[in-house]
C-alpha cells in the first residue's frame, strides 16, 4: 500500500524517535510493507521544508519512499480545480493519489479528508484516512500502482 503524508502532519511524521501515532507507519515502511509517495514539484515544492526533502530522499534511497514527478499529475491537478467538486485547496494531494494509486492519507485536514473519501474524486479503490495509531489496521501490504 502507498501512503501520502499531508504537510499538516509532516512535522509529527519526522519526529525522531517517532511518536506513538506515527510509529506504526515507520515500522510498516521499514518492514517493506508500505511506501510513502511524494512529489518535490508543484505545490509540494513550496510546502515541503528542506529537512523533509532530505528525509524523503533518504527514504527513497532505502526503498521506503517513492517520488512522483509533478509533471505526471499536473493535468489532473488542473482538472480537479476546474471540477468544482473539492472542498479543500489540496488538488495536488488528490492528483498525486490518483496518479500513484495511493489510497491511504495521513492528515488531520477535515476538508481534505472529505475530498479523499469522495467517490467522485478518489475511487477504485476508495481513499482511506490514517489519523492515529488506532488506524494501524489500514497499514496493509501491497504494491503501489506506479
LOSEKE-254373 format. One record per residue (C-alpha): residue number from 1; y, z, x. Coordinates in Angstrom, 1 decimal, padded with zeros to 4 digits, always signed. Example, Ala and Ser with C-alpha at 12.3 -4.5 7.8 and 13.67 -1.06 7.14 Angstrom:
<pts>
<pt pos="1" v="-004.5" w="+007.8" u="+012.3"/>
<pt pos="2" v="-001.1" w="+007.1" u="+013.7"/>
</pts>
This chain:
<pts>
<pt pos="1" v="+000.0" w="+000.0" u="+000.0"/>
<pt pos="2" v="+003.5" w="-000.7" u="+001.1"/>
<pt pos="3" v="+006.4" w="+001.7" u="+000.5"/>
<pt pos="4" v="+010.2" w="+001.2" u="+000.7"/>
<pt pos="5" v="+012.3" w="+004.3" u="+001.6"/>
<pt pos="6" v="+015.6" w="+004.2" u="-000.1"/>
<pt pos="7" v="+018.6" w="+005.0" u="+002.1"/>
<pt pos="8" v="+019.3" w="+008.1" u="+000.0"/>
<pt pos="9" v="+016.1" w="+009.6" u="+001.4"/>
<pt pos="10" v="+016.2" w="+008.2" u="+005.0"/>
<pt pos="11" v="+017.7" w="+011.5" u="+006.4"/>
<pt pos="12" v="+014.9" w="+013.6" u="+004.9"/>
<pt pos="13" v="+012.3" w="+011.0" u="+005.9"/>
<pt pos="14" v="+013.4" w="+011.0" u="+009.5"/>
<pt pos="15" v="+013.3" w="+014.8" u="+009.9"/>
<pt pos="16" v="+011.2" w="+015.9" u="+012.8"/>
<pt pos="17" v="+009.0" w="+017.6" u="+012.0"/>
<pt pos="18" v="+008.7" w="+016.0" u="+008.5"/>
<pt pos="19" v="+009.5" w="+018.3" u="+005.6"/>
<pt pos="20" v="+006.9" w="+019.2" u="+003.0"/>
<pt pos="21" v="+007.7" w="+016.3" u="+000.8"/>
<pt pos="22" v="+007.6" w="+013.6" u="+003.5"/>
<pt pos="23" v="+004.7" w="+015.0" u="+005.4"/>
<pt pos="24" v="+002.1" w="+013.2" u="+003.2"/>
<pt pos="25" v="+003.9" w="+009.9" u="+003.8"/>
<pt pos="26" v="+003.9" w="+010.4" u="+007.5"/>
<pt pos="27" v="+000.2" w="+011.3" u="+007.5"/>
<pt pos="28" v="-000.6" w="+008.3" u="+005.3"/>
<pt pos="29" v="+001.2" w="+005.9" u="+007.8"/>
<pt pos="30" v="-000.3" w="+007.4" u="+010.9"/>
<pt pos="31" v="-003.8" w="+007.2" u="+009.4"/>
<pt pos="32" v="-003.2" w="+003.4" u="+009.0"/>
<pt pos="33" v="-003.4" w="+003.6" u="+005.2"/>
<pt pos="34" v="+000.1" w="+002.5" u="+004.4"/>
<pt pos="35" v="+003.1" w="+000.7" u="+005.7"/>
<pt pos="36" v="+006.8" w="+001.1" u="+005.3"/>
<pt pos="37" v="+008.6" w="-002.2" u="+004.7"/>
<pt pos="38" v="+012.3" w="-002.5" u="+005.5"/>
<pt pos="39" v="+014.9" w="-005.1" u="+006.5"/>
<pt pos="40" v="+017.7" w="-005.0" u="+009.1"/>
<pt pos="41" v="+019.7" w="-007.6" u="+007.3"/>
<pt pos="42" v="+021.6" w="-007.8" u="+004.1"/>
<pt pos="43" v="+022.8" w="-004.5" u="+002.6"/>
<pt pos="44" v="+020.1" w="-002.8" u="+004.7"/>
<pt pos="45" v="+022.1" w="-003.6" u="+007.8"/>
<pt pos="46" v="+025.1" w="-001.6" u="+006.6"/>
<pt pos="47" v="+023.1" w="+001.2" u="+005.1"/>
<pt pos="48" v="+020.7" w="+002.0" u="+008.0"/>
<pt pos="49" v="+022.2" w="+004.1" u="+010.7"/>
<pt pos="50" v="+021.3" w="+003.3" u="+014.4"/>
<pt pos="51" v="+018.9" w="+006.3" u="+014.5"/>
<pt pos="52" v="+017.0" w="+005.0" u="+011.5"/>
<pt pos="53" v="+016.9" w="+001.5" u="+013.0"/>
<pt pos="54" v="+015.4" w="+002.8" u="+016.3"/>
<pt pos="55" v="+012.8" w="+004.9" u="+014.4"/>
<pt pos="56" v="+011.8" w="+001.9" u="+012.3"/>
<pt pos="57" v="+011.5" w="-000.2" u="+015.4"/>
<pt pos="58" v="+009.2" w="+002.4" u="+017.0"/>
<pt pos="59" v="+007.1" w="+002.5" u="+013.8"/>
<pt pos="60" v="+006.9" w="-001.3" u="+013.8"/>
<pt pos="61" v="+005.6" w="-001.3" u="+017.3"/>
<pt pos="62" v="+003.0" w="+001.3" u="+016.2"/>
<pt pos="63" v="+002.0" w="-000.8" u="+013.2"/>
<pt pos="64" v="+003.3" w="+001.7" u="+010.7"/>
<pt pos="65" v="+006.3" w="-000.3" u="+009.5"/>
<pt pos="66" v="+007.0" w="-004.0" u="+008.9"/>
<pt pos="67" v="+010.4" w="-005.7" u="+008.9"/>
<pt pos="68" v="+011.1" w="-008.4" u="+006.3"/>
<pt pos="69" v="+013.9" w="-010.8" u="+007.4"/>
<pt pos="70" v="+016.7" w="-010.7" u="+004.8"/>
<pt pos="71" v="+016.9" w="-014.4" u="+004.6"/>
<pt pos="72" v="+013.4" w="-014.3" u="+003.0"/>
<pt pos="73" v="+014.7" w="-012.5" u="-000.1"/>
<pt pos="74" v="+018.4" w="-013.3" u="-000.3"/>
<pt pos="75" v="+017.9" w="-015.9" u="-003.0"/>
<pt pos="76" v="+016.0" w="-013.4" u="-005.1"/>
<pt pos="77" v="+018.7" w="-010.7" u="-004.5"/>
<pt pos="78" v="+021.4" w="-013.1" u="-005.8"/>
<pt pos="79" v="+019.2" w="-014.0" u="-008.8"/>
<pt pos="80" v="+018.8" w="-010.2" u="-009.6"/>
<pt pos="81" v="+022.6" w="-009.7" u="-009.5"/>
<pt pos="82" v="+023.1" w="-012.6" u="-011.9"/>
<pt pos="83" v="+020.3" w="-011.5" u="-014.3"/>
<pt pos="84" v="+022.3" w="-008.6" u="-015.8"/>
<pt pos="85" v="+019.1" w="-006.6" u="-016.1"/>
<pt pos="86" v="+019.8" w="-004.0" u="-013.4"/>
<pt pos="87" v="+021.3" w="-000.5" u="-013.9"/>
<pt pos="88" v="+021.6" w="+000.2" u="-010.2"/>
<pt pos="89" v="+023.5" w="-001.6" u="-007.4"/>
<pt pos="90" v="+020.3" w="-002.0" u="-005.4"/>
<pt pos="91" v="+019.3" w="-005.6" u="-005.8"/>
<pt pos="92" v="+018.4" w="-005.7" u="-002.1"/>
<pt pos="93" v="+015.7" w="-003.0" u="-002.7"/>
<pt pos="94" v="+014.3" w="-004.8" u="-005.7"/>
<pt pos="95" v="+014.3" w="-008.1" u="-003.9"/>
<pt pos="96" v="+012.6" w="-006.6" u="-000.9"/>
<pt pos="97" v="+009.9" w="-005.1" u="-003.1"/>
<pt pos="98" v="+009.3" w="-008.4" u="-004.8"/>
<pt pos="99" v="+009.1" w="-010.4" u="-001.6"/>
<pt pos="100" v="+007.0" w="-007.9" u="+000.3"/>
<pt pos="101" v="+004.7" w="-006.8" u="-002.5"/>
<pt pos="102" v="+005.8" w="-003.1" u="-002.0"/>
<pt pos="103" v="+005.3" w="-001.3" u="-005.3"/>
<pt pos="104" v="+006.0" w="+002.2" u="-004.1"/>
<pt pos="105" v="+009.5" w="+003.5" u="-003.6"/>
<pt pos="106" v="+010.7" w="+006.8" u="-002.2"/>
<pt pos="107" v="+014.0" w="+007.6" u="-003.8"/>
<pt pos="108" v="+016.0" w="+010.0" u="-006.0"/>
<pt pos="109" v="+018.4" w="+007.4" u="-007.4"/>
<pt pos="110" v="+018.0" w="+007.6" u="-011.2"/>
<pt pos="111" v="+019.3" w="+004.0" u="-011.9"/>
<pt pos="112" v="+017.1" w="+002.5" u="-009.1"/>
<pt pos="113" v="+014.1" w="+004.4" u="-010.5"/>
<pt pos="114" v="+014.8" w="+002.9" u="-013.9"/>
<pt pos="115" v="+015.1" w="-000.6" u="-012.3"/>
<pt pos="116" v="+012.0" w="-000.2" u="-010.2"/>
<pt pos="117" v="+009.9" w="+000.8" u="-013.2"/>
<pt pos="118" v="+011.4" w="-002.1" u="-015.4"/>
<pt pos="119" v="+008.6" w="-004.6" u="-016.1"/>
<pt pos="120" v="+011.2" w="-007.4" u="-016.2"/>
<pt pos="121" v="+012.3" w="-006.6" u="-012.6"/>
<pt pos="122" v="+009.1" w="-005.4" u="-010.8"/>
<pt pos="123" v="+005.7" w="-006.4" u="-012.2"/>
<pt pos="124" v="+002.1" w="-007.4" u="-011.2"/>
<pt pos="125" v="+001.7" w="-004.6" u="-010.4"/>
<pt pos="126" v="+004.4" w="-002.3" u="-011.8"/>
<pt pos="127" v="+006.6" w="-000.2" u="-009.5"/>
<pt pos="128" v="+005.8" w="+003.5" u="-008.9"/>
<pt pos="129" v="+008.1" w="+006.2" u="-007.6"/>
<pt pos="130" v="+007.3" w="+008.8" u="-004.9"/>
<pt pos="131" v="+009.8" w="+011.7" u="-005.1"/>
<pt pos="132" v="+007.9" w="+014.7" u="-003.7"/>
<pt pos="133" v="+004.6" w="+015.9" u="-002.2"/>
<pt pos="134" v="+003.1" w="+016.3" u="-005.6"/>
<pt pos="135" v="+003.1" w="+012.4" u="-005.8"/>
<pt pos="136" v="+000.7" w="+012.2" u="-002.8"/>
<pt pos="137" v="-001.9" w="+010.6" u="-005.1"/>
<pt pos="138" v="+000.2" w="+007.5" u="-005.1"/>
<pt pos="139" v="-000.4" w="+007.0" u="-001.4"/>
<pt pos="140" v="-003.4" w="+004.8" u="-001.6"/>
<pt pos="141" v="-005.0" w="+002.5" u="+001.0"/>
<pt pos="142" v="-004.3" w="-001.2" u="+000.5"/>
<pt pos="143" v="-002.5" w="-004.0" u="+002.2"/>
<pt pos="144" v="+000.9" w="-005.5" u="+001.8"/>
<pt pos="145" v="+001.1" w="-008.9" u="+000.3"/>
<pt pos="146" v="+003.1" w="-010.2" u="+003.4"/>
</pts>
